[in-house]
């Protein structure tokens, strides 16, 4: 079935053959999983679209909302139907597969050499090195990025006899604090959201990186069943079996934390403003860096998405490029950092970030690259890893070594 779909994608990846008047009004479609969200991120995207249209009165943006986990599937179906969006927001875990199976336009084929050079100047250099491209020429522009952090309830820390000014720095300390909160209060201790509902493995990769491993070796070999991966997921499983972590899904953990019934939540820093709103009048929300494994330094990667262009009509392609440029400009990243909670990916916008995310901003300078599984089915590999290994191990007590071996075998068979 996948081979048939891929063939159709290659054959059908064209927009309407109608050519738009380059001097007249242009309408472009924007497929986005951030647009339409009932939170600061959704409102921020709406604001950026409105500001772009005000600055470019001849261009109308027609946004289309899609659930995070369904973004690639929706994009594939629209390409097959012959009506792909002009611009699409694609999560980093899905970029590699999208680049190899969908008609994404290389930005350098749309922009002039000078325009491309000017646009890329000012990005934090490590961001450009860390984001996946899937092709020789970039087809995904860094847009929303955030590293995982520890959000914690300072009031529950005090109630458990913990010092909120000294949050956990290691996984061992995380367990100790979680057990103290669970034992001395009526709340749960900690939740590490490795079983991500958006079918992303950014937090899994952050854990594995910090344990000294990788999901894919430098030579491109799938190493899902290697010793550091087993160690990383076994450590999170121990939080659950010890009682420091509840064995629930992310939505339940998010609800518990927002209600003041969970001491610590490790998730994307992009959740800061949502959690800020939820915590008002209930508890004091504080933020700490991603924890390390013993003496090894924490090495988190990032969540979020890039922007891609699929427009074939030249006028729409040029309008789409202007839109992408605007969304990733210095001024837009100030809005993204100050009002959406994601990180400022341009150096000049760094001061706009919430001070509590200072450690996350600093980590941009040494950001771990997002690693994609090899081949045209890389996203299927992520889904297998998350659904058939990570979730059963960290929440349901599955044997780490055997479960990861089975997942690794399945992922390797995709290519």
KEDREN-309098 format. One record per residue (C-alpha): residue number from 1; x, y, z. Coordinates in steps of 0.5 Angstrom, whole numbers. Last residue first. Example, Ala and Ser with C-alpha at 12.3 -4.5 7.8 and 13.67 -1.06 7.14 Angstrom:
<nodes>
[2,[27,-2,14]]
[1,[25,-9,16]]
</nodes>
This chain:
<nodes>
[415,[28,-1,8]]
[414,[22,-2,13]]
[413,[25,-8,15]]
[412,[30,-4,20]]
[411,[24,-1,24]]
[410,[21,-8,25]]
[409,[28,-11,28]]
[408,[29,-4,32]]
[407,[22,-5,35]]
[406,[23,-12,37]]
[405,[30,-11,40]]
[404,[27,-5,44]]
[403,[21,-9,47]]
[402,[26,-15,49]]
[401,[31,-10,52]]
[400,[26,-6,55]]
[399,[22,-11,58]]
[398,[15,-8,58]]
[397,[13,-4,65]]
[396,[7,-1,62]]
[395,[8,7,62]]
[394,[16,7,60]]
[393,[16,1,57]]
[392,[10,0,53]]
[391,[10,7,51]]
[390,[17,7,48]]
[389,[17,1,45]]
[388,[11,-1,40]]
[387,[8,6,40]]
[386,[14,11,40]]
[385,[19,7,36]]
[384,[14,4,31]]
[383,[11,11,30]]
[382,[18,14,29]]
[381,[20,8,24]]
[380,[14,10,20]]
[379,[16,17,20]]
[378,[23,14,17]]
[377,[19,11,11]]
[376,[23,14,5]]
[375,[30,12,8]]
[374,[34,13,14]]
[373,[31,14,21]]
[372,[32,22,23]]
[371,[36,25,28]]
[370,[35,32,31]]
[369,[41,35,32]]
[368,[44,37,39]]
[367,[44,44,40]]
[366,[50,47,43]]
[365,[49,54,42]]
[364,[41,53,43]]
[363,[42,51,50]]
[362,[43,58,52]]
[361,[36,59,50]]
[360,[34,53,54]]
[359,[37,55,60]]
[358,[34,62,59]]
[357,[27,59,59]]
[356,[25,63,65]]
[355,[27,69,63]]
[354,[22,69,57]]
[353,[25,70,50]]
[352,[25,77,47]]
[351,[32,78,49]]
[350,[34,73,44]]
[349,[31,76,38]]
[348,[37,79,35]]
[347,[40,72,35]]
[346,[35,69,30]]
[345,[32,62,33]]
[344,[28,65,38]]
[343,[25,59,42]]
[342,[18,58,43]]
[341,[13,61,48]]
[340,[8,63,44]]
[339,[8,71,46]]
[338,[15,73,47]]
[337,[19,68,43]]
[336,[14,67,37]]
[335,[13,75,37]]
[334,[20,76,37]]
[333,[21,71,32]]
[332,[16,74,28]]
[331,[20,81,28]]
[330,[27,77,27]]
[329,[24,74,21]]
[328,[22,67,20]]
[327,[14,68,19]]
[326,[16,73,14]]
[325,[21,69,10]]
[324,[16,64,10]]
[323,[10,68,7]]
[322,[15,72,2]]
[321,[17,65,0]]
[320,[9,63,-1]]
[319,[8,69,-5]]
[318,[14,67,-10]]
[317,[11,60,-10]]
[316,[4,63,-11]]
[315,[6,67,-17]]
[314,[10,61,-20]]
[313,[5,56,-20]]
[312,[8,50,-17]]
[311,[7,51,-9]]
[310,[9,46,-5]]
[309,[13,50,0]]
[308,[16,48,7]]
[307,[16,51,14]]
[306,[19,47,20]]
[305,[17,44,26]]
[304,[17,44,34]]
[303,[21,39,38]]
[302,[28,40,40]]
[301,[35,36,42]]
[300,[37,35,49]]
[299,[44,33,51]]
[298,[45,33,59]]
[297,[52,33,61]]
[296,[54,26,63]]
[295,[56,26,71]]
[294,[49,22,73]]
[293,[44,22,67]]
[292,[42,29,66]]
[291,[36,33,67]]
[290,[33,38,62]]
[289,[34,45,65]]
[288,[29,48,70]]
[287,[22,52,70]]
[286,[18,55,75]]
[285,[10,55,76]]
[284,[8,58,83]]
[283,[1,55,84]]
[282,[-7,56,84]]
[281,[-8,63,82]]
[280,[-5,62,75]]
[279,[-3,55,74]]
[278,[-7,54,67]]
[277,[-5,61,64]]
[276,[3,59,66]]
[275,[2,52,63]]
[274,[0,55,56]]
[273,[5,60,56]]
[272,[10,55,58]]
[271,[8,49,53]]
[270,[14,51,48]]
[269,[19,49,53]]
[268,[17,42,51]]
[267,[16,37,56]]
[266,[18,34,63]]
[265,[13,35,68]]
[264,[14,36,76]]
[263,[10,36,82]]
[262,[3,33,79]]
[261,[-4,35,83]]
[260,[-4,43,82]]
[259,[-9,42,77]]
[258,[-5,44,71]]
[257,[0,38,73]]
[256,[-6,33,73]]
[255,[-9,36,67]]
[254,[-2,35,63]]
[253,[-1,28,66]]
[252,[-8,26,64]]
[251,[-7,29,57]]
[250,[0,25,57]]
[249,[-2,18,58]]
[248,[-2,15,65]]
[247,[3,11,69]]
[246,[4,16,74]]
[245,[11,17,76]]
[244,[15,17,83]]
[243,[11,10,84]]
[242,[18,6,84]]
[241,[15,2,78]]
[240,[13,9,74]]
[239,[20,12,75]]
[238,[24,6,74]]
[237,[21,6,67]]
[236,[24,13,66]]
[235,[31,9,68]]
[234,[29,3,63]]
[233,[28,8,57]]
[232,[35,11,58]]
[231,[39,5,60]]
[230,[36,1,54]]
[229,[37,7,49]]
[228,[44,7,52]]
[227,[45,-1,51]]
[226,[43,-1,44]]
[225,[36,-3,41]]
[224,[34,3,37]]
[223,[41,3,34]]
[222,[39,4,27]]
[221,[45,4,22]]
[220,[46,11,19]]
[219,[54,11,19]]
[218,[54,16,25]]
[217,[49,12,29]]
[216,[42,12,29]]
[215,[37,12,35]]
[214,[43,15,39]]
[213,[47,14,46]]
[212,[51,17,52]]
[211,[45,17,57]]
[210,[44,25,55]]
[209,[43,23,47]]
[208,[38,17,49]]
[207,[34,22,54]]
[206,[34,27,49]]
[205,[32,22,43]]
[204,[26,20,47]]
[203,[24,27,48]]
[202,[24,29,41]]
[201,[21,22,39]]
[200,[15,25,36]]
[199,[8,22,35]]
[198,[4,28,37]]
[197,[2,24,43]]
[196,[9,24,46]]
[195,[10,18,50]]
[194,[17,21,53]]
[193,[13,25,57]]
[192,[17,25,63]]
[191,[12,25,69]]
[190,[14,27,76]]
[189,[11,26,83]]
[188,[4,25,84]]
[187,[0,30,89]]
[186,[-4,28,96]]
[185,[3,31,99]]
[184,[8,27,103]]
[183,[10,21,99]]
[182,[8,23,92]]
[181,[12,29,93]]
[180,[18,25,96]]
[179,[18,20,91]]
[178,[18,25,85]]
[177,[24,29,89]]
[176,[28,22,89]]
[175,[26,20,82]]
[174,[28,27,79]]
[173,[35,27,83]]
[172,[37,20,80]]
[171,[35,23,73]]
[170,[40,29,75]]
[169,[39,36,76]]
[168,[33,36,80]]
[167,[31,43,83]]
[166,[34,47,88]]
[165,[31,54,89]]
[164,[24,50,90]]
[163,[28,47,96]]
[162,[24,40,98]]
[161,[20,39,104]]
[160,[14,36,101]]
[159,[10,42,102]]
[158,[15,46,99]]
[157,[16,42,93]]
[156,[9,42,92]]
[155,[9,50,92]]
[154,[14,50,87]]
[153,[10,46,82]]
[152,[15,44,77]]
[151,[16,45,69]]
[150,[23,41,67]]
[149,[25,43,60]]
[148,[25,40,53]]
[147,[28,44,48]]
[146,[24,48,43]]
[145,[23,50,36]]
[144,[18,53,32]]
[143,[20,56,25]]
[142,[27,53,22]]
[141,[26,53,14]]
[140,[24,46,11]]
[139,[26,45,4]]
[138,[34,46,4]]
[137,[38,43,-2]]
[136,[42,37,-1]]
[135,[35,33,1]]
[134,[32,31,8]]
[133,[33,38,11]]
[132,[34,36,18]]
[131,[35,42,23]]
[130,[41,41,28]]
[129,[46,45,23]]
[128,[41,51,22]]
[127,[40,51,29]]
[126,[47,51,31]]
[125,[48,58,27]]
[124,[43,62,30]]
[123,[40,65,24]]
[122,[42,72,23]]
[121,[44,71,15]]
[120,[39,66,12]]
[119,[34,71,9]]
[118,[40,75,6]]
[117,[43,69,3]]
[116,[37,67,0]]
[115,[35,74,-3]]
[114,[42,74,-6]]
[113,[42,68,-9]]
[112,[35,69,-12]]
[111,[29,65,-8]]
[110,[25,60,-11]]
[109,[30,54,-13]]
[108,[34,56,-7]]
[107,[28,55,-3]]
[106,[28,47,-5]]
[105,[20,46,-7]]
[104,[17,40,-3]]
[103,[14,35,-8]]
[102,[13,29,-3]]
[101,[17,23,-2]]
[100,[24,24,0]]
[99,[23,31,3]]
[98,[16,29,7]]
[97,[20,23,10]]
[96,[26,27,13]]
[95,[21,32,15]]
[94,[17,28,19]]
[93,[20,28,26]]
[92,[21,35,25]]
[91,[14,37,25]]
[90,[11,40,18]]
[89,[8,46,17]]
[88,[6,47,10]]
[87,[6,52,5]]
[86,[2,52,-2]]
[85,[-3,47,0]]
[84,[-3,40,-4]]
[83,[-9,40,-9]]
[82,[-8,34,-14]]
[81,[-11,29,-9]]
[80,[-5,25,-8]]
[79,[-2,31,-6]]
[78,[-8,33,-1]]
[77,[-7,26,2]]
[76,[0,26,3]]
[75,[-1,33,7]]
[74,[-6,30,11]]
[73,[-2,24,13]]
[72,[4,28,14]]
[71,[0,33,19]]
[70,[-4,27,23]]
[69,[0,27,29]]
[68,[-1,35,30]]
[67,[-8,35,29]]
[66,[-10,39,22]]
[65,[-12,47,21]]
[64,[-12,50,14]]
[63,[-10,57,13]]
[62,[-12,61,7]]
[61,[-7,67,7]]
[60,[-9,73,2]]
[59,[-3,76,-2]]
[58,[-4,83,-5]]
[57,[-5,87,2]]
[56,[3,85,4]]
[55,[4,88,10]]
[54,[-3,87,13]]
[53,[-3,80,10]]
[52,[3,79,14]]
[51,[1,82,20]]
[50,[-6,78,20]]
[49,[-2,71,19]]
[48,[3,73,25]]
[47,[-3,74,29]]
[46,[-7,68,28]]
[45,[0,64,29]]
[44,[1,67,36]]
[43,[-7,66,37]]
[42,[-5,58,36]]
[41,[1,58,40]]
[40,[-2,62,46]]
[39,[-8,57,46]]
[38,[-14,54,43]]
[37,[-10,51,37]]
[36,[-13,54,31]]
[35,[-6,54,27]]
[34,[-1,50,30]]
[33,[-2,44,26]]
[32,[-1,48,20]]
[31,[-3,47,12]]
[30,[-3,54,9]]
[29,[-6,56,3]]
[28,[-4,62,-2]]
[27,[-8,67,-5]]
[26,[-5,72,-10]]
[25,[-8,79,-12]]
[24,[-5,81,-19]]
[23,[2,83,-22]]
[22,[4,75,-22]]
[21,[-3,73,-25]]
[20,[-4,66,-23]]
[19,[-2,60,-28]]
[18,[-8,55,-28]]
[17,[-4,48,-28]]
[16,[-7,47,-21]]
[15,[-2,44,-16]]
[14,[2,38,-18]]
[13,[5,32,-14]]
[12,[0,27,-17]]
[11,[6,23,-20]]
[10,[11,23,-15]]
[9,[5,22,-9]]
[8,[2,17,-13]]
[7,[8,12,-13]]
[6,[9,14,-6]]
[5,[2,11,-5]]
[4,[3,5,-9]]
[3,[9,3,-5]]
[2,[6,5,2]]
[1,[0,0,0]]
</nodes>
